[in-house]
Amino acid sequence: MLSLVYAQAPGAAPQAPGIGSILPMMIVIFVVFYFFIIRPQSKKAKETKQLLESVKKGDKIVTIGGILGLVTAVKGNVITLKIAPDTEVDFKKSAVASIVTPEMEKDLKGEK
């Protein structure tokens, strides 16, 4: 008897799924996007901001163009790098890729 209640009339068009069945799937997709795209991207942006704020005179850095240099001055959003004897170049802080650590320095020199 129950099967008669839920049976569709012959020739009737099937009903489209309601919002109740689509909403959980949309929530799952948003959660996946958050954990795989949004969260890592905001974490990386926070780390980059901290790196740029920590650049100071005397640091050895690598620019996004691959130029190695010694920071000789930091003035607001501009840093001055000494890249060779008697050669200093100004860069925006946003051009800093990384600060050279002792481990990186060994790699750059080819030491093990």
C-alpha positions in Angstrom: 0.0 0.0 0.0 2.8 2.4 0.8 4.3 1.9 -2.7 1.1 3.3 -4.1 1.5 6.5 -2.2 5.0 7.2 -3.5 4.5 5.9 -7.0 4.4 8.5 -9.7 1.6 8.7 -12.2 2.5 7.2 -15.6 3.9 9.8 -18.0 4.5 12.4 -15.2 7.8 14.3 -15.5 10.4 13.4 -12.8 10.8 16.1 -10.1 14.0 18.1 -9.9 16.0 17.7 -6.8 15.1 20.3 -4.1 17.4 22.7 -2.3 17.6 20.2 0.6 19.6 17.7 -1.5 21.8 20.3 -3.2 22.8 22.3 -0.1 24.8 19.6 1.7 26.9 19.0 -1.5 27.5 22.8 -1.8 28.7 22.9 1.8 31.1 19.9 1.2 32.5 21.7 -1.9 33.1 24.9 0.0 34.9 23.0 2.8 37.1 21.3 0.3 37.9 24.7 -1.4 38.6 26.2 2.0 41.1 23.6 3.2 42.8 23.1 -0.1 42.9 26.6 -1.6 41.8 29.5 0.6 43.5 28.5 3.9 47.0 27.6 2.4 46.9 30.8 0.3 46.1 33.0 3.3 48.8 31.2 5.4 51.4 31.8 2.7 50.4 35.5 2.5 50.8 35.9 6.2 54.3 34.2 6.1 55.4 36.5 3.2 54.2 39.6 5.1 56.2 38.6 8.2 59.3 37.9 6.0 59.0 41.4 4.4 58.6 43.1 7.8 61.6 41.3 9.2 64.1 42.4 6.5 66.7 44.6 8.1 70.1 46.2 7.4 72.8 43.5 7.2 70.6 40.7 6.0 71.6 38.7 2.9 68.6 38.2 0.7 67.5 36.7 -2.6 65.2 38.7 -4.8 62.4 37.2 -6.9 64.7 37.8 -9.9 67.4 35.7 -8.3 69.7 38.5 -7.4 71.7 37.9 -4.2 72.7 40.9 -2.1 73.4 42.4 1.2 70.8 44.9 2.6 72.5 48.2 3.2 69.4 50.3 3.9 65.7 49.9 4.5 63.6 53.0 3.9 59.8 52.4 4.1 58.9 50.2 1.2 62.3 50.3 -0.5 65.5 48.4 0.3 69.0 49.0 -1.0 71.1 46.0 -1.9 74.8 45.8 -2.3 75.2 43.3 -5.1 78.9 43.9 -5.9 81.7 46.2 -4.7 80.6 49.8 -5.3 77.3 48.6 -6.7 74.0 49.3 -4.9 70.5 48.8 -6.3 67.2 49.8 -4.9 64.3 47.3 -4.8 60.8 47.3 -3.5 60.3 45.2 -0.5 57.9 43.0 -2.4 60.8 41.9 -4.6 62.3 39.9 -1.7 61.9 36.2 -2.2 63.8 35.0 0.9 66.4 35.8 3.5 69.5 33.7 3.1 70.0 31.3 6.1 73.3 29.7 6.9 72.1 26.4 5.3 71.1 28.3 2.1 74.5 30.0 2.1 76.3 26.7 2.0 74.1 25.6 -0.9 74.9 28.8 -2.8 78.6 28.3 -2.3 78.4 24.6 -3.3 79.5 23.3 0.1 78.1 20.2 1.7 
